[in-house]
Structures are given as C-alpha cells and as structure tokens.
Amino acid sequence: MFEIIKDPNFAARGIPFGVAEVRFPARESWDEAAFRALAERELADCRTRFADYDRKAVFSENPYFRFFRKFKKTYPVMQQFESVLFKGRPFPEGNPAATLPFLAEICTQVLSGAHDIDCLDGPLTIFTPDSRLPFDGMRAESTHTYPNDVCGRDGSGIIFSMIAGADKRTCVHPDSRHIFYPVFGTPDTPPAPILSTLDRIVSYVQVLAPAAEIETALL
C-alpha cells in the first residue's frame, strides 16, 4: 500500500476511511466489454430493487446525505442515483477505470473517488481543515475545503475534499495505471458499508482487468 498518513485532527474523529490501491496492466488486456455488461446488470438490478423509489425513505437517514446537509450541500451521489436510474442519464462511457467508482456509488449510495497515484507528490495525508483552503477542482475551477470537512493532501497541495470533490492534478486520465479509490466515511458511518464498498470496487476491477494487482485497507 502506498503511504497514507492520518493527521491527528482527523484520527481523533474516528471516521472510517477505505482505500483500494490498484495497479492495472496495459489497457490492451482489459475486458472493457465485460465491464460494460457488468454495469448494465448492476444498474438493471438497482432499478428493480428501487422500483418504488422514495427519496425520503432511501436518503433521509443516509449518513452522507445528512453530512452534506450540514454544509448546505446536496449529496451528489443522490443526484447521480436519480439521474442514471430514473431520469434517463446514460452511464458514462470512456475510461472504465475512472467510471468504476461512479457505478459503485450508484449501487451502494456510499461516496468514493479515484486518483492517480503516480501524480501524487509524496504520501497522502488525510486531515480535517479548520478553515476554507483553496485548490483547483477536477474541472479546473477554483474551489475550497470546508471546516470539519474530510480532506486529503500531498506535498503539493489538496487533492480532495469530501464536500468539494477531487482536484485536477491527480484525477484519473486515460493513461493512468496506478490508481487509488478512496471510500469516504462520515462521523456516523460504521465500518461495514465502507468494507462492503471496497469489496464491490475490487470485484469490478477483477472483471475489468483480471490481472490487476489490488490491495485494500480500512484506516
């Protein structure tokens, strides 16, 4: 596992945080058709399970929904869930190594992400900021962390904020082969859903790239 440090201010909160580190083989060896078929099956299963979907019943007690609401934000996974399953938004095509956590989020309602380890500057430090700290978001817009947010930084700056999202510098690109998938927890999240989501991500990777090297950890 690549080096990950829990800052004391984060460690004291007891928030579970999962990581799946994946070393993908050359893309020529990936079975992208199998992953697309898997995604179709997973989404079809979700549509069946949530055929009588009621937002309040599914999300009102969701710890992520409640956590984002404290920051006056809408939980983005809820928006993705509704858009893909019920509003006709297509599942994103392109690099499956990048869309893989998106599928996991829809199926579990647990927040995850993806970052290129080769773009990290030194170890990853998980921390809780006490102020708004600026960084460049995935789409190059200037954004910021929030006090009591769950954030990550390396030697060159912030790479993710649970509330504001991922940075531009370490986001997964078509040539990324060494990737880590964070699975976020909140103060109210038990370890079980984090572990279950890690297992799901691992199973997706194994379908996409059976020769991939995978390591997981719950911090």
Buried (B, 14 or more C-beta within 10 A) or exposed (E): EBEBBBBEEBBEEEBBBBBBBBBBEEBEEBBBEBBBEBBEEBBEEBEEEBEEBEEEEBBEEBBBBBBBEEBEEEBBBBEBBBEBBEEEEEBBEEBBBBBBBBBBBBBBBBBBBBBBBEBBEEEBBBBBBEEEBEBBBBEEEEBBBBEBBBBBBBEEBBBBBBBBBBBBBBBBEEEBBBBBBBBBBBBEBEEEBBBBBBBBBBEBBEBBBEEBEBEBBEB
